[in-house]
Amino acid sequence: MAVPKKKVSKSRRNNRRSHDALTAVNWVEDQHTGEAKRRHHIDLKTGMYKGRQVIETKE
């Protein structure tokens, strides 16, 4: 069984865990519909991206 030779300090332990934090997702209000949408993603309801029609919507 692997056993550490020396105690891992709080600083070294916390530095290792510094990348584990979750980041908040950036939501913005859509200019046309006013609904919340993620930045740099296609709006699936309207099919718009950067002011132009990218995908056709089913209606």
PyMOL Python script that loads the backbone (N, CA, C, O; Angstrom):
from pymol import cmd

cmd.read_pdbstr("""\
ATOM      1  N   MET A   1       0.841  -1.178   0.000  1.00  0.00           N
ATOM      2  CA  MET A   1       0.000   0.000   0.000  1.00  0.00           C
ATOM      3  C   MET A   1       0.889   1.246   0.000  1.00  0.00           C
ATOM      4  O   MET A   1       1.885   1.305   0.721  1.00  0.00           O
ATOM      5  N   ALA A   2       0.528   2.224  -0.802  1.00  0.00           N
ATOM      6  CA  ALA A   2       1.334   3.447  -0.899  1.00  0.00           C
ATOM      7  C   ALA A   2       1.058   4.352   0.292  1.00  0.00           C
ATOM      8  O   ALA A   2      -0.092   4.667   0.599  1.00  0.00           O
ATOM      9  N   VAL A   3       2.126   4.763   0.956  1.00  0.00           N
ATOM     10  CA  VAL A   3       2.009   5.639   2.119  1.00  0.00           C
ATOM     11  C   VAL A   3       2.877   6.860   1.875  1.00  0.00           C
ATOM     12  O   VAL A   3       4.042   6.712   1.506  1.00  0.00           O
ATOM     13  N   PRO A   4       2.343   8.075   2.071  1.00  0.00           N
ATOM     14  CA  PRO A   4       3.170   9.259   1.849  1.00  0.00           C
ATOM     15  C   PRO A   4       4.316   9.340   2.850  1.00  0.00           C
ATOM     16  O   PRO A   4       4.152   9.030   4.030  1.00  0.00           O
ATOM     17  N   LYS A   5       5.481   9.763   2.358  1.00  0.00           N
ATOM     18  CA  LYS A   5       6.656   9.853   3.215  1.00  0.00           C
ATOM     19  C   LYS A   5       6.601  11.087   4.112  1.00  0.00           C
ATOM     20  O   LYS A   5       7.064  11.049   5.252  1.00  0.00           O
ATOM     21  N   LYS A   6       6.031  12.189   3.597  1.00  0.00           N
ATOM     22  CA  LYS A   6       5.932  13.433   4.357  1.00  0.00           C
ATOM     23  C   LYS A   6       4.510  13.967   4.272  1.00  0.00           C
ATOM     24  O   LYS A   6       3.755  13.640   3.357  1.00  0.00           O
ATOM     25  N   LYS A   7       4.168  14.791   5.244  1.00  0.00           N
ATOM     26  CA  LYS A   7       2.841  15.407   5.279  1.00  0.00           C
ATOM     27  C   LYS A   7       2.722  16.425   4.141  1.00  0.00           C
ATOM     28  O   LYS A   7       3.638  17.212   3.901  1.00  0.00           O
ATOM     29  N   VAL A   8       1.584  16.398   3.444  1.00  0.00           N
ATOM     30  CA  VAL A   8       1.314  17.387   2.404  1.00  0.00           C
ATOM     31  C   VAL A   8       0.804  18.650   3.088  1.00  0.00           C
ATOM     32  O   VAL A   8      -0.182  18.609   3.824  1.00  0.00           O
ATOM     33  N   SER A   9       1.471  19.761   2.844  1.00  0.00           N
ATOM     34  CA  SER A   9       1.103  21.008   3.515  1.00  0.00           C
ATOM     35  C   SER A   9      -0.239  21.524   3.002  1.00  0.00           C
ATOM     36  O   SER A   9      -0.693  21.140   1.925  1.00  0.00           O
ATOM     37  N   LYS A  10      -0.860  22.392   3.784  1.00  0.00           N
ATOM     38  CA  LYS A  10      -2.146  22.976   3.393  1.00  0.00           C
ATOM     39  C   LYS A  10      -2.018  23.777   2.098  1.00  0.00           C
ATOM     40  O   LYS A  10      -2.921  23.773   1.261  1.00  0.00           O
ATOM     41  N   SER A  11      -0.900  24.455   1.949  1.00  0.00           N
ATOM     42  CA  SER A  11      -0.675  25.263   0.750  1.00  0.00           C
ATOM     43  C   SER A  11      -0.592  24.383  -0.495  1.00  0.00           C
ATOM     44  O   SER A  11      -1.214  24.693  -1.511  1.00  0.00           O
ATOM     45  N   ARG A  12       0.156  23.308  -0.431  1.00  0.00           N
ATOM     46  CA  ARG A  12       0.302  22.420  -1.590  1.00  0.00           C
ATOM     47  C   ARG A  12      -1.018  21.719  -1.904  1.00  0.00           C
ATOM     48  O   ARG A  12      -1.387  21.571  -3.069  1.00  0.00           O
ATOM     49  N   ARG A  13      -1.727  21.289  -0.857  1.00  0.00           N
ATOM     50  CA  ARG A  13      -3.017  20.633  -1.047  1.00  0.00           C
ATOM     51  C   ARG A  13      -4.010  21.577  -1.704  1.00  0.00           C
ATOM     52  O   ARG A  13      -4.709  21.189  -2.640  1.00  0.00           O
ATOM     53  N   ASN A  14      -4.080  22.834  -1.214  1.00  0.00           N
ATOM     54  CA  ASN A  14      -5.039  23.794  -1.755  1.00  0.00           C
ATOM     55  C   ASN A  14      -4.665  24.260  -3.153  1.00  0.00           C
ATOM     56  O   ASN A  14      -5.546  24.559  -3.958  1.00  0.00           O
ATOM     57  N   ASN A  15      -3.369  24.328  -3.456  1.00  0.00           N
ATOM     58  CA  ASN A  15      -2.953  24.661  -4.814  1.00  0.00           C
ATOM     59  C   ASN A  15      -3.398  23.592  -5.796  1.00  0.00           C
ATOM     60  O   ASN A  15      -3.789  23.909  -6.919  1.00  0.00           O
ATOM     61  N   ARG A  16      -3.346  22.346  -5.394  1.00  0.00           N
ATOM     62  CA  ARG A  16      -3.791  21.259  -6.258  1.00  0.00           C
ATOM     63  C   ARG A  16      -5.288  21.349  -6.507  1.00  0.00           C
ATOM     64  O   ARG A  16      -5.757  21.025  -7.598  1.00  0.00           O
ATOM     65  N   ARG A  17      -6.036  21.783  -5.509  1.00  0.00           N
ATOM     66  CA  ARG A  17      -7.493  21.865  -5.627  1.00  0.00           C
ATOM     67  C   ARG A  17      -7.986  23.167  -6.246  1.00  0.00           C
ATOM     68  O   ARG A  17      -9.193  23.356  -6.397  1.00  0.00           O
ATOM     69  N   SER A  18      -7.081  24.062  -6.604  1.00  0.00           N
ATOM     70  CA  SER A  18      -7.497  25.383  -7.086  1.00  0.00           C
ATOM     71  C   SER A  18      -8.247  25.312  -8.413  1.00  0.00           C
ATOM     72  O   SER A  18      -9.005  26.229  -8.727  1.00  0.00           O
ATOM     73  N   HIS A  19      -8.061  24.260  -9.195  1.00  0.00           N
ATOM     74  CA  HIS A  19      -8.710  24.143 -10.494  1.00  0.00           C
ATOM     75  C   HIS A  19     -10.026  23.378 -10.420  1.00  0.00           C
ATOM     76  O   HIS A  19     -10.674  23.176 -11.446  1.00  0.00           O
ATOM     77  N   ASP A  20     -10.431  22.951  -9.236  1.00  0.00           N
ATOM     78  CA  ASP A  20     -11.639  22.151  -9.097  1.00  0.00           C
ATOM     79  C   ASP A  20     -12.901  22.983  -8.938  1.00  0.00           C
ATOM     80  O   ASP A  20     -14.003  22.435  -8.955  1.00  0.00           O
ATOM     81  N   ALA A  21     -12.766  24.293  -8.783  1.00  0.00           N
ATOM     82  CA  ALA A  21     -13.935  25.140  -8.547  1.00  0.00           C
ATOM     83  C   ALA A  21     -14.793  25.208  -9.804  1.00  0.00           C
ATOM     84  O   ALA A  21     -14.273  25.218 -10.920  1.00  0.00           O
ATOM     85  N   LEU A  22     -16.110  25.255  -9.617  1.00  0.00           N
ATOM     86  CA  LEU A  22     -17.044  25.373 -10.726  1.00  0.00           C
ATOM     87  C   LEU A  22     -17.169  26.831 -11.128  1.00  0.00           C
ATOM     88  O   LEU A  22     -17.155  27.720 -10.277  1.00  0.00           O
ATOM     89  N   THR A  23     -17.291  27.075 -12.423  1.00  0.00           N
ATOM     90  CA  THR A  23     -17.462  28.437 -12.913  1.00  0.00           C
ATOM     91  C   THR A  23     -18.928  28.655 -13.273  1.00  0.00           C
ATOM     92  O   THR A  23     -19.614  27.730 -13.708  1.00  0.00           O
ATOM     93  N   ALA A  24     -19.394  29.870 -13.092  1.00  0.00           N
ATOM     94  CA  ALA A  24     -20.776  30.199 -13.415  1.00  0.00           C
ATOM     95  C   ALA A  24     -20.946  30.331 -14.927  1.00  0.00           C
ATOM     96  O   ALA A  24     -20.073  30.860 -15.616  1.00  0.00           O
ATOM     97  N   VAL A  25     -22.078  29.842 -15.434  1.00  0.00           N
ATOM     98  CA  VAL A  25     -22.373  29.935 -16.857  1.00  0.00           C
ATOM     99  C   VAL A  25     -22.888  31.340 -17.143  1.00  0.00           C
ATOM    100  O   VAL A  25     -23.709  31.876 -16.399  1.00  0.00           O
ATOM    101  N   ASN A  26     -22.397  31.927 -18.225  1.00  0.00           N
ATOM    102  CA  ASN A  26     -22.738  33.300 -18.568  1.00  0.00           C
ATOM    103  C   ASN A  26     -24.018  33.329 -19.405  1.00  0.00           C
ATOM    104  O   ASN A  26     -24.020  32.860 -20.543  1.00  0.00           O
ATOM    105  N   TRP A  27     -25.092  33.868 -18.860  1.00  0.00           N
ATOM    106  CA  TRP A  27     -26.375  33.977 -19.549  1.00  0.00           C
ATOM    107  C   TRP A  27     -26.626  35.439 -19.903  1.00  0.00           C
ATOM    108  O   TRP A  27     -26.319  36.334 -19.115  1.00  0.00           O
ATOM    109  N   VAL A  28     -27.177  35.678 -21.071  1.00  0.00           N
ATOM    110  CA  VAL A  28     -27.543  37.026 -21.500  1.00  0.00           C
ATOM    111  C   VAL A  28     -28.979  37.012 -21.996  1.00  0.00           C
ATOM    112  O   VAL A  28     -29.537  35.954 -22.284  1.00  0.00           O
ATOM    113  N   GLU A  29     -29.568  38.189 -22.093  1.00  0.00           N
ATOM    114  CA  GLU A  29     -30.927  38.307 -22.606  1.00  0.00           C
ATOM    115  C   GLU A  29     -30.874  38.407 -24.125  1.00  0.00           C
ATOM    116  O   GLU A  29     -30.098  39.187 -24.676  1.00  0.00           O
ATOM    117  N   ASP A  30     -31.708  37.608 -24.802  1.00  0.00           N
ATOM    118  CA  ASP A  30     -31.755  37.619 -26.255  1.00  0.00           C
ATOM    119  C   ASP A  30     -32.356  38.933 -26.738  1.00  0.00           C
ATOM    120  O   ASP A  30     -33.328  39.418 -26.159  1.00  0.00           O
ATOM    121  N   GLN A  31     -31.790  39.511 -27.788  1.00  0.00           N
ATOM    122  CA  GLN A  31     -32.258  40.802 -28.276  1.00  0.00           C
ATOM    123  C   GLN A  31     -33.640  40.718 -28.908  1.00  0.00           C
ATOM    124  O   GLN A  31     -34.428  41.657 -28.798  1.00  0.00           O
ATOM    125  N   HIS A  32     -33.942  39.606 -29.567  1.00  0.00           N
ATOM    126  CA  HIS A  32     -35.205  39.493 -30.287  1.00  0.00           C
ATOM    127  C   HIS A  32     -36.348  38.978 -29.410  1.00  0.00           C
ATOM    128  O   HIS A  32     -37.446  39.534 -29.424  1.00  0.00           O
ATOM    129  N   THR A  33     -36.083  37.914 -28.649  1.00  0.00           N
ATOM    130  CA  THR A  33     -37.152  37.293 -27.870  1.00  0.00           C
ATOM    131  C   THR A  33     -37.170  37.746 -26.425  1.00  0.00           C
ATOM    132  O   THR A  33     -38.210  37.653 -25.773  1.00  0.00           O
ATOM    133  N   GLY A  34     -36.060  38.231 -25.901  1.00  0.00           N
ATOM    134  CA  GLY A  34     -35.996  38.653 -24.508  1.00  0.00           C
ATOM    135  C   GLY A  34     -35.775  37.518 -23.529  1.00  0.00           C
ATOM    136  O   GLY A  34     -35.781  37.735 -22.317  1.00  0.00           O
ATOM    137  N   GLU A  35     -35.581  36.307 -24.037  1.00  0.00           N
ATOM    138  CA  GLU A  35     -35.355  35.158 -23.168  1.00  0.00           C
ATOM    139  C   GLU A  35     -33.869  35.012 -22.863  1.00  0.00           C
ATOM    140  O   GLU A  35     -33.022  35.545 -23.580  1.00  0.00           O
ATOM    141  N   ALA A  36     -33.563  34.290 -21.797  1.00  0.00           N
ATOM    142  CA  ALA A  36     -32.170  34.059 -21.420  1.00  0.00           C
ATOM    143  C   ALA A  36     -31.563  33.023 -22.353  1.00  0.00           C
ATOM    144  O   ALA A  36     -32.184  32.003 -22.650  1.00  0.00           O
ATOM    145  N   LYS A  37     -30.346  33.292 -22.812  1.00  0.00           N
ATOM    146  CA  LYS A  37     -29.631  32.331 -23.652  1.00  0.00           C
ATOM    147  C   LYS A  37     -28.146  32.421 -23.336  1.00  0.00           C
ATOM    148  O   LYS A  37     -27.686  33.432 -22.806  1.00  0.00           O
ATOM    149  N   ARG A  38     -27.397  31.381 -23.652  1.00  0.00           N
ATOM    150  CA  ARG A  38     -25.966  31.363 -23.409  1.00  0.00           C
ATOM    151  C   ARG A  38     -25.255  32.112 -24.519  1.00  0.00           C
ATOM    152  O   ARG A  38     -25.666  32.061 -25.679  1.00  0.00           O
ATOM    153  N   ARG A  39     -24.177  32.814 -24.156  1.00  0.00           N
ATOM    154  CA  ARG A  39     -23.418  33.563 -25.143  1.00  0.00           C
ATOM    155  C   ARG A  39     -22.702  32.606 -26.091  1.00  0.00           C
ATOM    156  O   ARG A  39     -22.274  31.527 -25.680  1.00  0.00           O
ATOM    157  N   HIS A  40     -22.571  32.997 -27.357  1.00  0.00           N
ATOM    158  CA  HIS A  40     -21.877  32.248 -28.394  1.00  0.00           C
ATOM    159  C   HIS A  40     -22.514  30.881 -28.643  1.00  0.00           C
ATOM    160  O   HIS A  40     -21.821  29.936 -29.021  1.00  0.00           O
ATOM    161  N   HIS A  41     -23.825  30.769 -28.435  1.00  0.00           N
ATOM    162  CA  HIS A  41     -24.556  29.542 -28.721  1.00  0.00           C
ATOM    163  C   HIS A  41     -25.755  29.877 -29.600  1.00  0.00           C
ATOM    164  O   HIS A  41     -26.288  30.984 -29.540  1.00  0.00           O
ATOM    165  N   ILE A  42     -26.167  28.928 -30.402  1.00  0.00           N
ATOM    166  CA  ILE A  42     -27.332  29.110 -31.258  1.00  0.00           C
ATOM    167  C   ILE A  42     -28.586  29.080 -30.396  1.00  0.00           C
ATOM    168  O   ILE A  42     -28.713  28.242 -29.504  1.00  0.00           O
ATOM    169  N   ASP A  43     -29.519  30.003 -30.666  1.00  0.00           N
ATOM    170  CA  ASP A  43     -30.815  29.993 -30.002  1.00  0.00           C
ATOM    171  C   ASP A  43     -31.665  28.934 -30.692  1.00  0.00           C
ATOM    172  O   ASP A  43     -32.051  29.109 -31.847  1.00  0.00           O
ATOM    173  N   LEU A  44     -31.961  27.838 -29.998  1.00  0.00           N
ATOM    174  CA  LEU A  44     -32.643  26.708 -30.625  1.00  0.00           C
ATOM    175  C   LEU A  44     -34.107  26.992 -30.941  1.00  0.00           C
ATOM    176  O   LEU A  44     -34.677  26.342 -31.818  1.00  0.00           O
ATOM    177  N   LYS A  45     -34.731  27.944 -30.251  1.00  0.00           N
ATOM    178  CA  LYS A  45     -36.134  28.264 -30.548  1.00  0.00           C
ATOM    179  C   LYS A  45     -36.272  28.983 -31.880  1.00  0.00           C
ATOM    180  O   LYS A  45     -37.155  28.662 -32.676  1.00  0.00           O
ATOM    181  N   THR A  46     -35.401  29.955 -32.122  1.00  0.00           N
ATOM    182  CA  THR A  46     -35.494  30.748 -33.343  1.00  0.00           C
ATOM    183  C   THR A  46     -34.511  30.317 -34.417  1.00  0.00           C
ATOM    184  O   THR A  46     -34.731  30.599 -35.595  1.00  0.00           O
ATOM    185  N   GLY A  47     -33.436  29.643 -34.043  1.00  0.00           N
ATOM    186  CA  GLY A  47     -32.422  29.222 -34.999  1.00  0.00           C
ATOM    187  C   GLY A  47     -31.477  30.338 -35.399  1.00  0.00           C
ATOM    188  O   GLY A  47     -30.803  30.244 -36.425  1.00  0.00           O
ATOM    189  N   MET A  48     -31.420  31.399 -34.596  1.00  0.00           N
ATOM    190  CA  MET A  48     -30.597  32.552 -34.935  1.00  0.00           C
ATOM    191  C   MET A  48     -29.249  32.473 -34.219  1.00  0.00           C
ATOM    192  O   MET A  48     -29.145  31.947 -33.111  1.00  0.00           O
ATOM    193  N   TYR A  49     -28.211  33.013 -34.884  1.00  0.00           N
ATOM    194  CA  TYR A  49     -26.890  33.168 -34.290  1.00  0.00           C
ATOM    195  C   TYR A  49     -26.250  34.392 -34.921  1.00  0.00           C
ATOM    196  O   TYR A  49     -26.125  34.479 -36.142  1.00  0.00           O
ATOM    197  N   LYS A  50     -25.841  35.346 -34.074  1.00  0.00           N
ATOM    198  CA  LYS A  50     -25.228  36.602 -34.524  1.00  0.00           C
ATOM    199  C   LYS A  50     -26.113  37.343 -35.524  1.00  0.00           C
ATOM    200  O   LYS A  50     -25.615  37.931 -36.484  1.00  0.00           O
ATOM    201  N   GLY A  51     -27.417  37.314 -35.296  1.00  0.00           N
ATOM    202  CA  GLY A  51     -28.334  38.080 -36.130  1.00  0.00           C
ATOM    203  C   GLY A  51     -28.684  37.460 -37.460  1.00  0.00           C
ATOM    204  O   GLY A  51     -29.322  38.117 -38.282  1.00  0.00           O
ATOM    205  N   ARG A  52     -28.298  36.233 -37.710  1.00  0.00           N
ATOM    206  CA  ARG A  52     -28.657  35.591 -38.962  1.00  0.00           C
ATOM    207  C   ARG A  52     -29.233  34.210 -38.689  1.00  0.00           C
ATOM    208  O   ARG A  52     -28.951  33.593 -37.662  1.00  0.00           O
ATOM    209  N   GLN A  53     -30.050  33.735 -39.636  1.00  0.00           N
ATOM    210  CA  GLN A  53     -30.714  32.439 -39.507  1.00  0.00           C
ATOM    211  C   GLN A  53     -29.710  31.343 -39.831  1.00  0.00           C
ATOM    212  O   GLN A  53     -29.175  31.291 -40.938  1.00  0.00           O
ATOM    213  N   VAL A  54     -29.453  30.460 -38.854  1.00  0.00           N
ATOM    214  CA  VAL A  54     -28.461  29.409 -39.027  1.00  0.00           C
ATOM    215  C   VAL A  54     -29.137  28.066 -39.268  1.00  0.00           C
ATOM    216  O   VAL A  54     -28.732  27.319 -40.159  1.00  0.00           O
ATOM    217  N   ILE A  55     -30.165  27.753 -38.479  1.00  0.00           N
ATOM    218  CA  ILE A  55     -30.895  26.499 -38.662  1.00  0.00           C
ATOM    219  C   ILE A  55     -32.363  26.815 -38.846  1.00  0.00           C
ATOM    220  O   ILE A  55     -32.865  27.815 -38.335  1.00  0.00           O
ATOM    221  N   GLU A  56     -33.043  25.958 -39.579  1.00  0.00           N
ATOM    222  CA  GLU A  56     -34.476  26.129 -39.806  1.00  0.00           C
ATOM    223  C   GLU A  56     -35.247  25.549 -38.613  1.00  0.00           C
ATOM    224  O   GLU A  56     -34.920  24.468 -38.123  1.00  0.00           O
ATOM    225  N   THR A  57     -36.256  26.265 -38.158  1.00  0.00           N
ATOM    226  CA  THR A  57     -37.068  25.787 -37.045  1.00  0.00           C
ATOM    227  C   THR A  57     -38.260  25.010 -37.563  1.00  0.00           C
ATOM    228  O   THR A  57     -38.792  25.309 -38.632  1.00  0.00           O
ATOM    229  N   LYS A  58     -38.684  23.999 -36.789  1.00  0.00           N
ATOM    230  CA  LYS A  58     -39.850  23.201 -37.159  1.00  0.00           C
ATOM    231  C   LYS A  58     -41.096  23.860 -36.585  1.00  0.00           C
ATOM    232  O   LYS A  58     -41.161  24.132 -35.387  1.00  0.00           O
ATOM    233  N   GLU A  59     -42.074  24.116 -37.427  1.00  0.00           N
ATOM    234  CA  GLU A  59     -43.342  24.691 -36.944  1.00  0.00           C
ATOM    235  C   GLU A  59     -44.514  24.030 -37.609  1.00  0.00           C
ATOM    236  O   GLU A  59     -45.661  24.381 -37.330  1.00  0.00           O
TER     237      GLU A  59
END
""", "prot")
cmd.dss("prot")
cmd.show_as("cartoon", "prot")
cmd.util.cbc("prot")
cmd.orient("prot")
